[in-house]
Amino acid sequence: MDNFKKEILEGSDAVARVVKNCGVDVVAAYPITPQTHIVEELEKLKAQGDAKYEYLRAESEFAAASIVLGASASGVRTYSATCSQGLLLMTEVLFTIAGLRLPVVITCANRAVSAPINIWNDQQDSLTIRDSGWLMFYAETLQEAVDLHVLAYKLAENLRLPVMVNMDGYILTHSYEPVAIPSEALIKKFLPKYNPIDNQMLTVKNPRSFGCFATPETYMEIRQDLHNDILTAEEEIKKLGAEFKKIFGRSIGQSALIEEYLTKDAETILVAMGSVCGTIKAVIDNLRKSGKKVGLVKIISYRPLPEKELVTALDKAKYVAVVDKSISLGREGILAGNVRKASESKVKAKIQSFVVGLGGRDVSEKMIEKIITLVKEKNNKVTFVGK
C-alpha cells in the first residue's frame, strides 16, 4: 500500500526522497536556485542517518558533474541536480558522461538563462544542451517527476546512457501537491541493485582507460553508435513504461513517451511539455463544454523524440500549435522545430510555433485561448504570446 499512500510534499522534497529510495551511492551537490532544496533535503536525509550514500559538496557545478562522472565510472549509482547557468557550466562534462556511456541521472530544475539575470522558470537551459547525448524527460506534475526518476535509473543502466529528468523551477520544485513516494522495497522490484559488468567500470584489480584518444578512423563510428542507441531507446522506454505500470499501478503517459489528451476528434491540437500542460488541459476542458474540438499532445520524452507516436497523434488535426518555453533565437521555439521536422510530409496540418513563459512569465488560460485562435491564421513566423 506504500505505493498508493499520498503525502502533501514540496516538489524538491519529493524528488530527494525518491532518489534516496532508488539506492544511490554517491550524491554530488552544488546549490543554485531553484534546484537547491533537492540537494538540501538529500543532505538532511544523510545527516539524520536515513541515507547511506556518500554526499559530497562540490565547489562548482562543473565539479559536481565531474564527481558523478568519476563515481559512475567506478561502478556505483550516482545523482546530481542543477539548472540554468549551473547546467551550462556542466556542459563539457555532460558531453563526456554521454561519450563514456555512463548511466548518470541528473535533475534539472528548469530556469531561464542569463543575461539579463533571471531566476524564474523556462526550459531554455536543458534544451540548450539537447545534443549532448543525454536522454531527456519532462514532467508535468510532481507525481510524474517522482516516477520519471525511478524509470530514469533503470533506463540509464539498461542502455548505458545518461538521463536528465526536467521539472519546471518553482512551479514544480517549490509547489506542494499530493504525491506517492514508492518505498525502497517496491522500487527494488523494478530497479535492482546496480551491478555493472567488469568492462564497464574502473577497478584497480584490472586497470583500464575509458574515453581514450580517438583518431578520425574511429571517432565517427563511436558517435554514430551513440546516436543509434539514443534512437533505439524509444522501444526500451515503452517496455519499461509497461513494466512500471504493472509494478506501481500507474502509468507515465500512454507509453512514457507521450500523453494524448482528447486528441482523437480534435481539429486543433497543441503540443507542449512540462507543467504548462496542466494549464492547457484546463483550457481544453472548458472549450470542450462549448463544443470546440481541441486536444493536447504532451511530450514526456524529448530525447528520443517519439516521432511515430507524434505523427499518429497529429494525423487528423487541421491546426497544430507547438507551445514552447524556449526559443532558438533567430528561428522558432526549440520544440516546434523538432516537431516540424518529425512531422514534415507526414502530417497535413501546418505546424506553427508559439513561445510563452520566458523568464517565468505566467502562462494564463487566456494566453492559451489566444494561441488556439491565432493558430487558425496560419502565420509563418514564430509568435510570442505574453499577454
TORKOL-4160 file (C-alpha; in steps of 0.2 Angstrom, whole numbers, padded with zeros to 4 digits, m for minus):
387
<pt num="1" X="0000" Y="0000" Z="0000"/>
<pt num="2" X="0015" Y="0012" Z="0002"/>
<pt num="3" X="0014" Y="0015" Z="m0017"/>
<pt num="4" X="m0004" Y="0022" Z="m0015"/>
<pt num="5" X="m0002" Y="0032" Z="0001"/>
<pt num="6" X="0000" Y="0050" Z="m0004"/>
<pt num="7" X="0008" Y="0064" Z="0006"/>
<pt num="8" X="0007" Y="0083" Z="0004"/>
<pt num="9" X="0025" Y="0087" Z="m0001"/>
<pt num="10" X="0036" Y="0100" Z="m0009"/>
<pt num="11" X="0042" Y="0095" Z="m0026"/>
<pt num="12" X="0060" Y="0096" Z="m0021"/>
<pt num="13" X="0057" Y="0086" Z="m0006"/>
<pt num="14" X="0048" Y="0073" Z="m0016"/>
<pt num="15" X="0062" Y="0071" Z="m0028"/>
<pt num="16" X="0075" Y="0069" Z="m0015"/>
<pt num="17" X="0065" Y="0056" Z="m0006"/>
<pt num="18" X="0063" Y="0045" Z="m0022"/>
<pt num="19" X="0081" Y="0047" Z="m0026"/>
<pt num="20" X="0086" Y="0041" Z="m0009"/>
<pt num="21" X="0074" Y="0026" Z="m0011"/>
<pt num="22" X="0082" Y="0022" Z="m0028"/>
<pt num="23" X="0098" Y="0017" Z="m0018"/>
<pt num="24" X="0110" Y="0029" Z="m0025"/>
<pt num="25" X="0128" Y="0028" Z="m0019"/>
<pt num="26" X="0135" Y="0045" Z="m0022"/>
<pt num="27" X="0127" Y="0062" Z="m0022"/>
<pt num="28" X="0137" Y="0077" Z="m0028"/>
<pt num="29" X="0129" Y="0094" Z="m0025"/>
<pt num="30" X="0131" Y="0112" Z="m0028"/>
<pt num="31" X="0117" Y="0125" Z="m0024"/>
<pt num="32" X="0109" Y="0135" Z="m0037"/>
<pt num="33" X="0091" Y="0142" Z="m0037"/>
<pt num="34" X="0078" Y="0134" Z="m0039"/>
<pt num="35" X="0087" Y="0117" Z="m0038"/>
<pt num="36" X="0094" Y="0119" Z="m0020"/>
<pt num="37" X="0080" Y="0112" Z="m0010"/>
<pt num="38" X="0083" Y="0095" Z="m0018"/>
<pt num="39" X="0101" Y="0093" Z="m0013"/>
<pt num="40" X="0097" Y="0101" Z="0004"/>
<pt num="41" X="0085" Y="0088" Z="0008"/>
<pt num="42" X="0097" Y="0074" Z="0002"/>
<pt num="43" X="0110" Y="0081" Z="0014"/>
<pt num="44" X="0097" Y="0082" Z="0028"/>
<pt num="45" X="0092" Y="0064" Z="0025"/>
<pt num="46" X="0111" Y="0059" Z="0026"/>
<pt num="47" X="0114" Y="0069" Z="0042"/>
<pt num="48" X="0099" Y="0061" Z="0050"/>
<pt num="49" X="0105" Y="0044" Z="0047"/>
<pt num="50" X="0091" Y="0040" Z="0035"/>
<pt num="51" X="0103" Y="0038" Z="0020"/>
<pt num="52" X="0119" Y="0028" Z="0017"/>
<pt num="53" X="0125" Y="0037" Z="0001"/>
<pt num="54" X="0141" Y="0047" Z="0001"/>
<pt num="55" X="0137" Y="0066" Z="0000"/>
<pt num="56" X="0149" Y="0077" Z="m0007"/>
<pt num="57" X="0148" Y="0096" Z="m0008"/>
<pt num="58" X="0157" Y="0102" Z="m0023"/>
<pt num="59" X="0165" Y="0119" Z="m0027"/>
<pt num="60" X="0155" Y="0121" Z="m0043"/>
<pt num="61" X="0143" Y="0113" Z="m0055"/>
<pt num="62" X="0157" Y="0108" Z="m0066"/>
<pt num="63" X="0165" Y="0099" Z="m0051"/>
<pt num="64" X="0148" Y="0091" Z="m0046"/>
<pt num="65" X="0146" Y="0084" Z="m0063"/>
<pt num="66" X="0165" Y="0078" Z="m0063"/>
<pt num="67" X="0162" Y="0069" Z="m0046"/>
<pt num="68" X="0147" Y="0059" Z="m0053"/>
<pt num="69" X="0156" Y="0055" Z="m0069"/>
<pt num="70" X="0171" Y="0048" Z="m0059"/>
<pt num="71" X="0159" Y="0039" Z="m0046"/>
<pt num="72" X="0149" Y="0031" Z="m0060"/>
<pt num="73" X="0164" Y="0025" Z="m0069"/>
<pt num="74" X="0169" Y="0016" Z="m0054"/>
<pt num="75" X="0153" Y="0006" Z="m0055"/>
<pt num="76" X="0141" Y="0014" Z="m0042"/>
<pt num="77" X="0124" Y="0023" Z="m0044"/>
<pt num="78" X="0125" Y="0042" Z="m0044"/>
<pt num="79" X="0115" Y="0058" Z="m0043"/>
<pt num="80" X="0116" Y="0077" Z="m0045"/>
<pt num="81" X="0105" Y="0091" Z="m0049"/>
<pt num="82" X="0107" Y="0108" Z="m0056"/>
<pt num="83" X="0099" Y="0121" Z="m0068"/>
<pt num="84" X="0102" Y="0136" Z="m0079"/>
<pt num="85" X="0120" Y="0144" Z="m0078"/>
<pt num="86" X="0125" Y="0129" Z="m0067"/>
<pt num="87" X="0119" Y="0116" Z="m0081"/>
<pt num="88" X="0128" Y="0126" Z="m0094"/>
<pt num="89" X="0144" Y="0126" Z="m0083"/>
<pt num="90" X="0142" Y="0107" Z="m0083"/>
<pt num="91" X="0141" Y="0106" Z="m0102"/>
<pt num="92" X="0159" Y="0099" Z="m0105"/>
<pt num="93" X="0157" Y="0086" Z="m0093"/>
<pt num="94" X="0139" Y="0081" Z="m0099"/>
<pt num="95" X="0146" Y="0078" Z="m0116"/>
<pt num="96" X="0160" Y="0067" Z="m0108"/>
<pt num="97" X="0147" Y="0057" Z="m0097"/>
<pt num="98" X="0137" Y="0053" Z="m0113"/>
<pt num="99" X="0153" Y="0049" Z="m0123"/>
<pt num="100" X="0159" Y="0037" Z="m0109"/>
<pt num="101" X="0141" Y="0029" Z="m0109"/>
<pt num="102" X="0139" Y="0031" Z="m0090"/>
<pt num="103" X="0122" Y="0029" Z="m0083"/>
<pt num="104" X="0121" Y="0045" Z="m0073"/>
<pt num="105" X="0105" Y="0053" Z="m0068"/>
<pt num="106" X="0103" Y="0072" Z="m0065"/>
<pt num="107" X="0088" Y="0083" Z="m0061"/>
<pt num="108" X="0087" Y="0099" Z="m0070"/>
<pt num="109" X="0075" Y="0112" Z="m0061"/>
<pt num="110" X="0072" Y="0122" Z="m0077"/>
<pt num="111" X="0076" Y="0140" Z="m0076"/>
<pt num="112" X="0080" Y="0154" Z="m0088"/>
<pt num="113" X="0097" Y="0158" Z="m0094"/>
<pt num="114" X="0106" Y="0175" Z="m0092"/>
<pt num="115" X="0108" Y="0189" Z="m0097"/>
<pt num="116" X="0099" Y="0198" Z="m0090"/>
<pt num="117" X="0099" Y="0188" Z="m0074"/>
<pt num="118" X="0083" Y="0179" Z="m0071"/>
<pt num="119" X="0080" Y="0165" Z="m0058"/>
<pt num="120" X="0062" Y="0160" Z="m0064"/>
<pt num="121" X="0056" Y="0146" Z="m0075"/>
<pt num="122" X="0058" Y="0142" Z="m0093"/>
<pt num="123" X="0066" Y="0127" Z="m0102"/>
<pt num="124" X="0080" Y="0136" Z="m0111"/>
<pt num="125" X="0093" Y="0128" Z="m0100"/>
<pt num="126" X="0091" Y="0110" Z="m0104"/>
<pt num="127" X="0085" Y="0112" Z="m0122"/>
<pt num="128" X="0102" Y="0122" Z="m0125"/>
<pt num="129" X="0112" Y="0106" Z="m0122"/>
<pt num="130" X="0099" Y="0094" Z="m0130"/>
<pt num="131" X="0113" Y="0087" Z="m0142"/>
<pt num="132" X="0125" Y="0082" Z="m0128"/>
<pt num="133" X="0119" Y="0064" Z="m0129"/>
<pt num="134" X="0108" Y="0063" Z="m0114"/>
<pt num="135" X="0090" Y="0055" Z="m0114"/>
<pt num="136" X="0078" Y="0069" Z="m0108"/>
<pt num="137" X="0061" Y="0068" Z="m0099"/>
<pt num="138" X="0050" Y="0082" Z="m0095"/>
<pt num="139" X="0037" Y="0081" Z="m0080"/>
<pt num="140" X="0020" Y="0089" Z="m0079"/>
<pt num="141" X="0017" Y="0085" Z="m0061"/>
<pt num="142" X="0026" Y="0081" Z="m0045"/>
<pt num="143" X="0020" Y="0063" Z="m0046"/>
<pt num="144" X="0026" Y="0062" Z="m0064"/>
<pt num="145" X="0043" Y="0069" Z="m0059"/>
<pt num="146" X="0045" Y="0056" Z="m0045"/>
<pt num="147" X="0040" Y="0042" Z="m0056"/>
<pt num="148" X="0052" Y="0048" Z="m0070"/>
<pt num="149" X="0067" Y="0047" Z="m0058"/>
<pt num="150" X="0063" Y="0028" Z="m0055"/>
<pt num="151" X="0061" Y="0025" Z="m0073"/>
<pt num="152" X="0077" Y="0035" Z="m0077"/>
<pt num="153" X="0089" Y="0024" Z="m0067"/>
<pt num="154" X="0083" Y="0008" Z="m0075"/>
<pt num="155" X="0083" Y="0015" Z="m0092"/>
<pt num="156" X="0101" Y="0023" Z="m0089"/>
<pt num="157" X="0108" Y="0006" Z="m0083"/>
<pt num="158" X="0100" Y="m0005" Z="m0096"/>
<pt num="159" X="0106" Y="0006" Z="m0110"/>
<pt num="160" X="0122" Y="0014" Z="m0103"/>
<pt num="161" X="0115" Y="0031" Z="m0107"/>
<pt num="162" X="0114" Y="0046" Z="m0095"/>
<pt num="163" X="0096" Y="0053" Z="m0092"/>
<pt num="164" X="0091" Y="0070" Z="m0087"/>
<pt num="165" X="0074" Y="0072" Z="m0078"/>
<pt num="166" X="0067" Y="0090" Z="m0081"/>
<pt num="167" X="0055" Y="0099" Z="m0069"/>
<pt num="168" X="0050" Y="0117" Z="m0070"/>
<pt num="169" X="0058" Y="0128" Z="m0057"/>
<pt num="170" X="0047" Y="0134" Z="m0043"/>
<pt num="171" X="0031" Y="0129" Z="m0052"/>
<pt num="172" X="0036" Y="0111" Z="m0048"/>
<pt num="173" X="0051" Y="0112" Z="m0036"/>
<pt num="174" X="0043" Y="0123" Z="m0024"/>
<pt num="175" X="0025" Y="0119" Z="m0025"/>
<pt num="176" X="0015" Y="0107" Z="m0014"/>
<pt num="177" X="0005" Y="0093" Z="m0021"/>
<pt num="178" X="m0002" Y="0076" Z="m0015"/>
<pt num="179" X="0012" Y="0063" Z="m0021"/>
<pt num="180" X="0015" Y="0045" Z="m0018"/>
<pt num="181" X="0033" Y="0041" Z="m0014"/>
<pt num="182" X="0036" Y="0022" Z="m0018"/>
<pt num="183" X="0045" Y="0013" Z="m0005"/>
<pt num="184" X="0063" Y="0006" Z="m0006"/>
<pt num="185" X="0056" Y="m0012" Z="m0006"/>
<pt num="186" X="0044" Y="m0008" Z="m0021"/>
<pt num="187" X="0057" Y="0001" Z="m0031"/>
<pt num="188" X="0069" Y="m0014" Z="m0029"/>
<pt num="189" X="0056" Y="m0025" Z="m0038"/>
<pt num="190" X="0058" Y="m0013" Z="m0053"/>
<pt num="191" X="0076" Y="m0007" Z="m0051"/>
<pt num="192" X="0088" Y="m0020" Z="m0044"/>
<pt num="193" X="0105" Y="m0015" Z="m0037"/>
<pt num="194" X="0116" Y="m0008" Z="m0050"/>
<pt num="195" X="0129" Y="m0022" Z="m0055"/>
<pt num="196" X="0139" Y="m0016" Z="m0070"/>
<pt num="197" X="0150" Y="m0029" Z="m0079"/>
<pt num="198" X="0169" Y="m0028" Z="m0077"/>
<pt num="199" X="0172" Y="m0020" Z="m0093"/>
<pt num="200" X="0160" Y="m0006" Z="m0089"/>
<pt num="201" X="0169" Y="0001" Z="m0074"/>
<pt num="202" X="0186" Y="0006" Z="m0067"/>
<pt num="203" X="0194" Y="m0005" Z="m0055"/>
<pt num="204" X="0212" Y="m0006" Z="m0048"/>
<pt num="205" X="0211" Y="m0025" Z="m0050"/>
<pt num="206" X="0210" Y="m0024" Z="m0068"/>
<pt num="207" X="0216" Y="m0006" Z="m0074"/>
<pt num="208" X="0209" Y="0001" Z="m0090"/>
<pt num="209" X="0206" Y="0018" Z="m0098"/>
<pt num="210" X="0189" Y="0025" Z="m0104"/>
<pt num="211" X="0187" Y="0039" Z="m0117"/>
<pt num="212" X="0204" Y="0037" Z="m0124"/>
<pt num="213" X="0211" Y="0047" Z="m0139"/>
<pt num="214" X="0201" Y="0043" Z="m0154"/>
<pt num="215" X="0208" Y="0046" Z="m0172"/>
<pt num="216" X="0197" Y="0051" Z="m0187"/>
<pt num="217" X="0197" Y="0032" Z="m0191"/>
<pt num="218" X="0186" Y="0028" Z="m0176"/>
<pt num="219" X="0178" Y="0044" Z="m0169"/>
<pt num="220" X="0164" Y="0045" Z="m0181"/>
<pt num="221" X="0158" Y="0027" Z="m0178"/>
<pt num="222" X="0159" Y="0029" Z="m0159"/>
<pt num="223" X="0147" Y="0045" Z="m0161"/>
<pt num="224" X="0136" Y="0035" Z="m0173"/>
<pt num="225" X="0134" Y="0021" Z="m0161"/>
<pt num="226" X="0129" Y="0034" Z="m0148"/>
<pt num="227" X="0116" Y="0042" Z="m0160"/>
<pt num="228" X="0109" Y="0025" Z="m0165"/>
<pt num="229" X="0107" Y="0019" Z="m0146"/>
<pt num="230" X="0098" Y="0035" Z="m0142"/>
<pt num="231" X="0086" Y="0032" Z="m0157"/>
<pt num="232" X="0083" Y="0014" Z="m0151"/>
<pt num="233" X="0080" Y="0019" Z="m0133"/>
<pt num="234" X="0062" Y="0023" Z="m0138"/>
<pt num="235" X="0057" Y="0004" Z="m0138"/>
<pt num="236" X="0066" Y="0002" Z="m0121"/>
<pt num="237" X="0056" Y="0017" Z="m0114"/>
<pt num="238" X="0040" Y="0009" Z="m0120"/>
<pt num="239" X="0044" Y="m0008" Z="m0112"/>
<pt num="240" X="0050" Y="0000" Z="m0096"/>
<pt num="241" X="0034" Y="0010" Z="m0095"/>
<pt num="242" X="0023" Y="m0005" Z="m0096"/>
<pt num="243" X="0034" Y="m0014" Z="m0083"/>
<pt num="244" X="0032" Y="0002" Z="m0072"/>
<pt num="245" X="0013" Y="0002" Z="m0073"/>
<pt num="246" X="0012" Y="m0017" Z="m0069"/>
<pt num="247" X="0023" Y="m0014" Z="m0053"/>
<pt num="248" X="0017" Y="0003" Z="m0047"/>
<pt num="249" X="m0001" Y="0003" Z="m0053"/>
<pt num="250" X="0000" Y="0019" Z="m0063"/>
<pt num="251" X="0006" Y="0024" Z="m0080"/>
<pt num="252" X="0018" Y="0038" Z="m0086"/>
<pt num="253" X="0008" Y="0045" Z="m0100"/>
<pt num="254" X="0002" Y="0032" Z="m0113"/>
<pt num="255" X="0019" Y="0025" Z="m0115"/>
<pt num="256" X="0031" Y="0035" Z="m0105"/>
<pt num="257" X="0035" Y="0044" Z="m0122"/>
<pt num="258" X="0019" Y="0055" Z="m0124"/>
<pt num="259" X="0002" Y="0058" Z="m0117"/>
<pt num="260" X="m0013" Y="0061" Z="m0128"/>
<pt num="261" X="m0027" Y="0072" Z="m0121"/>
<pt num="262" X="m0043" Y="0072" Z="m0130"/>
<pt num="263" X="m0034" Y="0071" Z="m0147"/>
<pt num="264" X="m0045" Y="0058" Z="m0156"/>
<pt num="265" X="m0058" Y="0070" Z="m0163"/>
<pt num="266" X="m0048" Y="0086" Z="m0161"/>
<pt num="267" X="m0047" Y="0099" Z="m0175"/>
<pt num="268" X="m0034" Y="0109" Z="m0166"/>
<pt num="269" X="m0020" Y="0101" Z="m0156"/>
<pt num="270" X="m0007" Y="0109" Z="m0145"/>
<pt num="271" X="0010" Y="0101" Z="m0142"/>
<pt num="272" X="0019" Y="0105" Z="m0126"/>
<pt num="273" X="0029" Y="0098" Z="m0112"/>
<pt num="274" X="0031" Y="0102" Z="m0094"/>
<pt num="275" X="0020" Y="0110" Z="m0081"/>
<pt num="276" X="0011" Y="0121" Z="m0094"/>
<pt num="277" X="0002" Y="0105" Z="m0100"/>
<pt num="278" X="m0009" Y="0107" Z="m0084"/>
<pt num="279" X="m0015" Y="0124" Z="m0089"/>
<pt num="280" X="m0018" Y="0118" Z="m0107"/>
<pt num="281" X="m0029" Y="0104" Z="m0101"/>
<pt num="282" X="m0039" Y="0116" Z="m0090"/>
<pt num="283" X="m0042" Y="0127" Z="m0106"/>
<pt num="284" X="m0047" Y="0111" Z="m0116"/>
<pt num="285" X="m0059" Y="0105" Z="m0103"/>
<pt num="286" X="m0068" Y="0122" Z="m0104"/>
<pt num="287" X="m0068" Y="0124" Z="m0123"/>
<pt num="288" X="m0075" Y="0106" Z="m0124"/>
<pt num="289" X="m0090" Y="0111" Z="m0115"/>
<pt num="290" X="m0095" Y="0123" Z="m0129"/>
<pt num="291" X="m0091" Y="0110" Z="m0142"/>
<pt num="292" X="m0074" Y="0116" Z="m0148"/>
<pt num="293" X="m0063" Y="0101" Z="m0153"/>
<pt num="294" X="m0046" Y="0104" Z="m0145"/>
<pt num="295" X="m0033" Y="0092" Z="m0139"/>
<pt num="296" X="m0016" Y="0091" Z="m0132"/>
<pt num="297" X="m0001" Y="0080" Z="m0136"/>
<pt num="298" X="0011" Y="0081" Z="m0121"/>
<pt num="299" X="0029" Y="0077" Z="m0124"/>
<pt num="300" X="0037" Y="0067" Z="m0110"/>
<pt num="301" X="0052" Y="0060" Z="m0119"/>
<pt num="302" X="0061" Y="0074" Z="m0128"/>
<pt num="303" X="0076" Y="0064" Z="m0132"/>
<pt num="304" X="0072" Y="0052" Z="m0140"/>
<pt num="305" X="0058" Y="0061" Z="m0148"/>
<pt num="306" X="0044" Y="0049" Z="m0152"/>
<pt num="307" X="0041" Y="0053" Z="m0170"/>
<pt num="308" X="0029" Y="0039" Z="m0174"/>
<pt num="309" X="0018" Y="0042" Z="m0159"/>
<pt num="310" X="0018" Y="0060" Z="m0163"/>
<pt num="311" X="0014" Y="0059" Z="m0181"/>
<pt num="312" X="0000" Y="0047" Z="m0177"/>
<pt num="313" X="m0007" Y="0059" Z="m0164"/>
<pt num="314" X="m0007" Y="0074" Z="m0176"/>
<pt num="315" X="m0013" Y="0065" Z="m0191"/>
<pt num="316" X="m0031" Y="0071" Z="m0192"/>
<pt num="317" X="m0028" Y="0088" Z="m0185"/>
<pt num="318" X="m0032" Y="0104" Z="m0195"/>
<pt num="319" X="m0021" Y="0115" Z="m0185"/>
<pt num="320" X="m0006" Y="0111" Z="m0174"/>
<pt num="321" X="0001" Y="0124" Z="m0162"/>
<pt num="322" X="0018" Y="0120" Z="m0153"/>
<pt num="323" X="0019" Y="0129" Z="m0136"/>
<pt num="324" X="0037" Y="0132" Z="m0131"/>
<pt num="325" X="0045" Y="0139" Z="m0116"/>
<pt num="326" X="0061" Y="0141" Z="m0125"/>
<pt num="327" X="0067" Y="0149" Z="m0141"/>
<pt num="328" X="0080" Y="0145" Z="m0154"/>
<pt num="329" X="0085" Y="0163" Z="m0157"/>
<pt num="330" X="0083" Y="0169" Z="m0175"/>
<pt num="331" X="0072" Y="0153" Z="m0179"/>
<pt num="332" X="0057" Y="0147" Z="m0168"/>
<pt num="333" X="0053" Y="0138" Z="m0152"/>
<pt num="334" X="0065" Y="0123" Z="m0150"/>
<pt num="335" X="0052" Y="0110" Z="m0148"/>
<pt num="336" X="0042" Y="0117" Z="m0163"/>
<pt num="337" X="0057" Y="0115" Z="m0174"/>
<pt num="338" X="0059" Y="0096" Z="m0168"/>
<pt num="339" X="0040" Y="0093" Z="m0171"/>
<pt num="340" X="0040" Y="0101" Z="m0188"/>
<pt num="341" X="0055" Y="0090" Z="m0193"/>
<pt num="342" X="0047" Y="0075" Z="m0187"/>
<pt num="343" X="0030" Y="0078" Z="m0195"/>
<pt num="344" X="0036" Y="0085" Z="m0212"/>
<pt num="345" X="0027" Y="0077" Z="m0226"/>
<pt num="346" X="0018" Y="0066" Z="m0214"/>
<pt num="347" X="0005" Y="0077" Z="m0206"/>
<pt num="348" X="m0007" Y="0088" Z="m0216"/>
<pt num="349" X="m0009" Y="0102" Z="m0204"/>
<pt num="350" X="0004" Y="0116" Z="m0204"/>
<pt num="351" X="0015" Y="0116" Z="m0188"/>
<pt num="352" X="0015" Y="0133" Z="m0180"/>
<pt num="353" X="0027" Y="0139" Z="m0166"/>
<pt num="354" X="0021" Y="0149" Z="m0151"/>
<pt num="355" X="0033" Y="0155" Z="m0137"/>
<pt num="356" X="0027" Y="0158" Z="m0120"/>
<pt num="357" X="0033" Y="0160" Z="m0102"/>
<pt num="358" X="0051" Y="0165" Z="m0105"/>
<pt num="359" X="0059" Y="0171" Z="m0089"/>
<pt num="360" X="0045" Y="0165" Z="m0078"/>
<pt num="361" X="0031" Y="0175" Z="m0086"/>
<pt num="362" X="0014" Y="0167" Z="m0080"/>
<pt num="363" X="0006" Y="0157" Z="m0094"/>
<pt num="364" X="m0013" Y="0161" Z="m0091"/>
<pt num="365" X="m0028" Y="0152" Z="m0098"/>
<pt num="366" X="m0032" Y="0167" Z="m0108"/>
<pt num="367" X="m0015" Y="0166" Z="m0117"/>
<pt num="368" X="m0018" Y="0148" Z="m0122"/>
<pt num="369" X="m0035" Y="0153" Z="m0128"/>
<pt num="370" X="m0027" Y="0166" Z="m0139"/>
<pt num="371" X="m0015" Y="0153" Z="m0146"/>
<pt num="372" X="m0030" Y="0142" Z="m0151"/>
<pt num="373" X="m0037" Y="0157" Z="m0160"/>
<pt num="374" X="m0021" Y="0163" Z="m0168"/>
<pt num="375" X="m0016" Y="0145" Z="m0175"/>
<pt num="376" X="m0030" Y="0146" Z="m0187"/>
<pt num="377" X="m0022" Y="0161" Z="m0196"/>
<pt num="378" X="m0008" Y="0150" Z="m0202"/>
<pt num="379" X="0006" Y="0163" Z="m0198"/>
<pt num="380" X="0023" Y="0158" Z="m0205"/>
<pt num="381" X="0033" Y="0166" Z="m0191"/>
<pt num="382" X="0036" Y="0162" Z="m0173"/>
<pt num="383" X="0023" Y="0170" Z="m0162"/>
<pt num="384" X="0027" Y="0177" Z="m0144"/>
<pt num="385" X="0012" Y="0177" Z="m0133"/>
<pt num="386" X="0015" Y="0186" Z="m0117"/>
<pt num="387" X="m0002" Y="0193" Z="m0113"/>
